[in-house]
Amino acid sequence: MLNKVMLIGNVGRDPEIRHLDKGVATTTIALATSESYTDKNTGQRVTNTEWHNVVLWRQLAEWAERYIRKGTQLYIEGKIRTRSWDDRDGQKRYTTEIVADTVRLLGRREDSYGGTQQTTSSTPSSSGGYSHQATHANEHNSNNSHINNNNHNNNNGGQYQ
């Protein structure tokens, strides 16, 4: 079975990081994707925008807080997840989210990053943690900032909090 989502869109608001038990970082990004077409009856251009809740965990969440701002264009890869909870009135509620494992900056505003471009990646280390490396664009010929969280357990062990 395959559960893979790839999105390119614009961030709707600045990410706000939260720290859960044991210091696990998480943030949710509102990402807008748009499709346009020409209405055959009217000849007018029609644009439909879809909003996606994208959940980031651990180093990916911390990276997002530093580099992602409202209006940033992102490429996201991840998995689609639906979770449920009971609201205050006891009603069952559902939400569908994208749990990201890769985020790539496609566009940026000059003021969002202090004028420097940075590529970031997180890879599993032999000690079971993560090796974290950052390279500035003037040291590495890259036009895109990128982080990849290859930890298959990046959704807090399957538990949403």
C-alpha positions, 0 to 999 in steps of 0.5 A: 500500500502507498500513502504518499502526498506531494504538495506545492503551495503557500503558507497561510500563517507563521508556524507556532511551535509547541513542545509536548512531553519529553520536549518533542517539538511539533507545529502545524502549517496551513498550506494553500494549493490552487488550481486554475481553469477557464470556464467554458461557458463564461470564458473567465479564469476560475481559481479554486484554493484548497487548504491543507493542515501540515503537521511537522515533528521534531527537527522539522518543526524547529526548522520550520519555526526558524525559516518558514513565514506566511507567504513562503512557497513550499514543497511538502512530501508526507503521509495523509492521516485522519484522526478523531477526538471527542469535543467538549460536548462529547461529539466525535470530531475528525480532521485530516492532516498531512504528516510531513517528512520532507519540506523544501523552500521554493520561494522566499521573501528577503526579510524572512531569512535575513538575506541568507539561504540555508539548506538543512537536513536531518539524518539518522545517526548510528547512536539512534538520534539525528545528525543535524547539518546546515550549509549556507548557500554561499558555501553550497551551490543550492537554490532551495532550502530543504529538510528531510525527516526520514524517521518513520516514527516522526508522528510521535509514535502514532500518538497525536496529542 
